[in-house]
Amino acid sequence: MDELTKTVIERGDLAHLALFLWGSSSTALLVWSLREMAKVNQHFNDFVQEIAQLNRLFRKED
C-alpha cells in the first residue's frame, strides 16, 4: 500500500481521503464532459456552415 494512504488511514482521516477522491473524480468527469461538449458543438457548427454554403451555392444557380 502507498505510504501516503497508510499515513491517512493511521491518522483516521479516511473520510478526508474519500472526499478528496470523490472531488477529484467529479472534477475530472466535469472537465471531460465539457471537452466532449465543445467537440460536439464544433462538429455541429461545421455542419451548419456546410449547409449554409450549400444554400448559397444553390441560390447563385437560380
Secondary structure by P-SEA (a helix, b strand, c coil): ccaaaaaaaaacaaaaaaaaaaaaaaaaaaaaaaaaaaaaaaaaaaaaaaaaaaaaaaaaac
